[in-house]
Amino acid sequence: MTPRGAALLLACCLPALALAEASAPKDFSSKTLETGKVHEECMKLEKGHARRYEWKSTGKVDFNIHYHEGSEVFYPMKRDDVSKGRGRFRAKNAQEYCWMWTAKAPATVEFKIW
């Protein structure tokens, strides 16, 4: 690639990278949980829409992303005994989805969803 081509590529991509970084929350939210207690962050997502998430905990927790249809609960993503996670979740259906942490022992969870 020529120096001019590299400069054009960089000029093209920098605004998109800056926009993506600007849309991410700067700070983590924090929630302290007692043994067996849960914390949920819920939001409505349209089919095909996605959210990034990142979190860490001071102890092991059960983590899931779920939604409800009537009395049934569906878990598109579920992990037990973990202390951190990150990823990108894309909705297969238009639903209210909840990111949920359940404490195995007292723990503080720091998280951001964007």
C-alpha positions in Angstrom: 0.0 0.0 0.0 1.3 3.4 -0.9 1.7 6.1 1.8 -1.2 8.0 0.1 -3.4 5.0 0.2 -2.6 4.4 3.9 -3.4 8.0 4.7 -6.8 7.8 2.8 -7.7 4.6 4.6 -6.8 6.2 8.0 -8.8 9.3 7.2 -11.7 7.2 6.2 -11.8 5.0 9.3 -10.9 7.5 12.1 -14.3 9.1 12.2 -16.1 5.7 12.5 -13.7 4.6 15.2 -14.2 7.9 17.1 -18.0 7.6 16.8 -17.9 4.0 18.1 -15.7 5.0 21.1 -17.9 8.0 21.8 -21.0 5.9 22.0 -19.5 3.6 24.7 -20.2 4.6 28.2 -17.1 6.0 29.9 -17.8 4.7 33.4 -18.9 1.3 34.7 -22.1 1.1 36.9 -21.6 -0.8 40.1 -24.0 -2.9 42.2 -23.2 -4.8 45.5 -25.1 -8.0 45.9 -25.7 -10.2 48.9 -25.6 -14.0 48.7 -28.4 -15.3 46.4 -29.5 -11.8 45.4 -29.8 -10.6 41.8 -29.3 -7.5 39.8 -30.9 -7.0 36.3 -30.4 -4.4 33.6 -33.3 -4.7 31.1 -33.9 -3.0 27.8 -36.2 -3.4 24.8 -34.3 -4.4 21.7 -35.8 -4.7 18.2 -35.0 -7.8 16.1 -31.4 -7.5 14.8 -30.4 -4.7 17.1 -27.3 -5.4 19.2 -25.7 -4.2 22.4 -22.1 -4.6 23.7 -21.5 -5.4 27.3 -18.6 -5.8 29.7 -18.6 -6.6 33.3 -16.4 -7.9 36.2 -17.2 -9.1 39.7 -15.3 -9.4 43.0 -16.6 -13.0 43.3 -18.1 -15.8 41.3 -21.7 -15.1 40.0 -24.1 -16.7 37.6 -24.7 -14.5 34.6 -27.3 -14.6 31.9 -29.1 -12.7 29.2 -32.8 -13.6 29.2 -36.3 -12.7 28.1 -39.8 -13.7 29.1 -42.7 -14.9 26.9 -45.7 -15.4 29.1 -44.6 -17.6 32.0 -41.6 -19.0 30.2 -38.0 -17.6 30.4 -35.6 -18.0 27.5 -31.8 -17.7 27.9 -30.0 -16.8 24.7 -26.8 -16.7 26.9 -26.0 -18.2 30.2 -22.8 -18.7 32.2 -22.4 -20.0 35.8 -19.5 -19.5 38.2 -17.9 -16.6 36.4 -16.2 -13.4 37.5 -16.1 -11.4 34.3 -17.6 -11.3 30.8 -17.8 -9.2 27.7 -19.4 -9.6 24.3 -21.9 -8.4 21.8 -25.5 -9.6 22.0 -27.8 -9.4 19.0 -31.5 -9.8 19.4 -33.1 -12.6 17.4 -36.6 -11.3 18.3 -38.1 -8.0 19.4 -38.2 -8.4 23.2 -37.2 -6.8 26.5 -33.9 -8.5 27.3 -32.3 -8.6 30.7 -28.7 -8.9 31.7 -28.8 -10.6 35.1 -26.2 -11.4 37.7 -26.9 -13.7 40.7 -24.4 -13.7 43.6 -23.0 -17.0 44.9 -21.5 -15.0 47.9 -21.4 -11.3 48.6 -20.0 -9.6 45.5 -19.8 -6.3 43.7 -20.5 -6.3 40.0 -19.2 -3.5 37.8 -20.8 -3.4 34.3 -21.6 -1.3 31.3 -24.0 -2.0 28.4 -24.0 0.1 25.3 
